[in-house]
Amino acid sequence: MNQQTAFDPNSVCKVVQVNAPQAIAWRVFTEQMSTWWPLAHYKIGKSNATDAIIESRVGGRWYERGEDGTTCDWGRVLIWEPPARLVHMGMGAAGGQVAYEWQVEARSGGTCVVRLVTSGFLSEADWQAEYDSTAEGWKLFLNNLRLYLLHFAGQPCASMLVQRLSEVSQDDAWRLLTGSLGLPEAPTVGQQVGVSNAPTLSGRVERFQSRLMTLLLDAPGRGIGVVGTESFDGRGFPMVYLYLFGTGAEETIRREEAAWRAWMERTFDPA
C-alpha cells in the first residue's frame, strides 16, 4: 500500500507491509541498505558506492562508502529509537534539505509495516520538484525492501544499473526499450517474461507502474530486476537495474553489466 499524506502539502508518506518481524526489518533497512537501496544510481561520490551506512546514535552520520574507501555524507541522525523510529536529515533529490522519518510497526503473524514520511521546509516550486523526483523512486525502493525480506533475506547482494539518455521522449524510449527487448509494453502482474536479442533476463512480473517493470528473476540469477524509463529534460532515460543474491552474484553482475552497457549503447546510440 502506498499513499500520499493529506494533512501536510509538504509531506509525502509511503507505506509497505513486509514479511518480517519488526526487529529484522529494522536491522535490514538500517544496517543492510545495499540489499535494497539503488547504490549504483543514488549516490554523490565519484567512486562507485559499495555501501550506505547509518550510525546508530543521535548525531550519527548517514553516508556512503566508495570502493576506494572514501566516504560522502548524506545527512545526520536526529532521532534514534530502535526498532521503531528513525529520523534523519538529508539532501533531497531537488537539492534542498529534507527530513526522513522511518516508522516500523509490528503486526500480527510475524510481519510489520514500514512507513516513510518525507518532509521539507521548501518553497512550493521546490517541493513540487522534490515530489516529482522522489515519489515513484521511494515506491520502488520500498518494494525492493519488501521483496528482499520475502525472498532473499540473509543472502549476499550485488547490483548494477545501466542507463543511457535517449534522444526521444519518455514514452518513445519505453516503446523502443520494450520492443528491442521483446517485452510487453503493458505487462500484467504474474506474467512470465524473457528478453530476446539482449543479455539473458527472464522472470515473473511482480509490479508494473509508470514505465517501471519489476521482475522476480530466474535468470541470469535469482534476484530482482527493474526495466524502465525515467525522464530528464523531456527526454527518455532507459535503464536496466539488477539486484542478484547468493553465492556468485558479484561475478555474475560484473559480467552482465558489461553486456548490458554494450547493448544499451547499440540500441540508443544517437548516431
WOTA-V311754 format. One record per residue. RES is the residue in one letter. PHI is phi as a letter, one per 40 degrees, with the letter a starting at -180 (NA if undefined). D_CENTER is the distance of its C-alpha to the mean C-alpha in Angstrom with 2 decimals. Layout:
# WOTA-V311754
RES/PHI/D_CENTER  RES/PHI/D_CENTER
This chain:
# WOTA-V311754
M/NA/16.57  N/b/15.11  Q/a/17.56  Q/b/18.47  T/c/21.18  A/b/24.61  F/c/26.41  D/a/24.85  P/c/24.12  N/b/22.18  S/a/19.82  V/b/16.78  C/b/16.24  K/b/13.50  V/b/14.71  V/a/13.83  Q/c/16.49  V/b/15.86  N/c/18.47  A/a/19.29  P/c/21.82  Q/d/21.10  A/c/21.82  I/c/19.53  A/c/16.50  W/d/17.42  R/c/17.79  V/c/14.47  F/c/12.41  T/c/15.03  E/b/16.15  Q/b/13.59  M/c/10.34  S/c/9.96  T/c/9.73  W/a/6.33  W/c/5.05  P/c/4.45  L/c/8.17  A/c/9.57  H/b/8.68  Y/c/8.32  K/a/11.66  I/b/15.24  G/c/17.57  K/c/19.39  S/c/18.93  N/c/16.05  A/c/14.11  T/b/14.66  D/a/13.74  A/b/12.95  I/b/15.94  I/b/17.24  E/c/21.03  S/c/22.44  R/a/24.98  V/c/25.72  G/g/25.61  G/c/23.31  R/c/20.92  W/b/17.13  Y/a/16.59  E/b/15.15  R/b/17.46  G/c/18.06  E/c/19.63  D/c/22.88  G/g/22.96  T/c/22.41  T/b/20.42  C/b/19.06  D/c/19.03  W/b/16.29  G/i/18.54  R/b/20.94  V/c/21.22  L/c/23.55  I/b/23.82  W/b/23.36  E/b/24.54  P/c/23.26  P/b/22.30  A/b/22.07  R/a/21.02  L/b/19.35  V/b/19.57  H/a/18.64  M/c/19.00  G/a/16.79  M/c/16.69  G/c/14.93  A/c/13.47  A/c/17.02  G/h/18.72  G/c/20.24  Q/c/20.31  V/b/18.19  A/c/18.55  Y/b/15.84  E/b/17.53  W/b/16.17  Q/b/18.61  V/b/18.85  E/b/21.73  A/c/23.50  R/b/24.50  S/c/27.13  G/g/26.78  G/g/24.63  T/b/21.52  C/a/19.98  V/b/18.11  V/b/15.30  R/b/15.67  L/b/14.01  V/b/16.45  T/b/15.82  S/a/19.16  G/a/20.92  F/c/24.48  L/b/24.06  S/c/26.27  E/d/25.77  A/c/24.75  D/c/22.32  W/c/20.73  Q/c/20.44  A/c/18.69  E/c/16.27  Y/c/15.72  D/c/15.39  S/c/12.76  T/b/10.48  A/d/11.56  E/c/9.53  G/c/6.28  W/c/6.97  K/d/8.07  L/c/5.12  F/c/3.60  L/c/7.35  N/c/8.03  N/d/6.44  L/d/8.70  R/c/11.39  L/c/11.52  Y/c/11.70  L/c/14.47  L/c/16.14  H/b/16.41  F/b/15.73  A/d/16.59  G/g/18.44  Q/c/17.74  P/c/16.89  C/b/13.64  A/b/13.36  S/b/10.70  M/a/11.28  L/b/10.35  V/b/13.42  Q/a/13.99  R/a/17.29  L/c/18.71  S/c/21.21  E/b/24.52  V/b/24.12  S/c/22.57  Q/c/19.15  D/c/21.04  D/c/23.11  A/c/20.27  W/c/18.67  R/c/22.16  L/c/22.75  L/c/19.51  T/c/20.11  G/c/23.84  S/c/23.76  L/c/21.67  G/g/23.85  L/b/21.11  P/c/21.94  E/c/20.98  A/b/20.69  P/c/20.00  T/b/20.77  V/c/18.88  G/g/20.55  Q/c/21.68  Q/c/21.93  V/b/21.09  G/a/21.57  V/c/21.63  S/b/24.91  N/f/26.06  A/a/22.86  P/d/21.46  T/d/21.33  L/a/18.55  S/a/19.35  G/i/18.22  R/b/18.21  V/c/16.37  E/b/14.51  R/a/13.21  F/a/14.12  Q/a/13.81  S/f/14.30  R/g/14.40  L/b/11.13  M/b/12.31  T/b/10.58  L/b/13.08  L/c/14.35  L/c/15.85  D/b/19.40  A/a/19.66  P/c/19.35  G/a/18.60  R/c/17.18  G/i/13.45  I/b/10.48  G/b/10.47  V/b/8.98  V/b/11.84  G/a/11.98  T/b/13.52  E/b/12.86  S/b/15.98  F/a/17.56  D/f/21.17  G/g/21.95  R/b/20.86  G/c/18.34  F/b/15.50  P/c/14.89  M/a/12.17  V/b/11.72  Y/b/8.79  L/b/10.18  Y/b/9.81  L/b/13.51  F/b/15.40  G/h/19.04  T/c/21.92  G/g/21.75  A/c/17.99  E/c/18.21  E/c/21.19  T/c/19.73  I/c/16.65  R/d/19.20  R/c/21.26  E/c/18.72  E/c/17.13  A/c/20.67  A/c/21.46  W/c/18.51  R/c/19.31  A/c/22.87  W/c/22.14  M/c/20.01  E/c/22.83  R/c/25.45  T/c/23.90  F/b/23.02  D/c/25.80  P/c/27.38  A/c/30.74
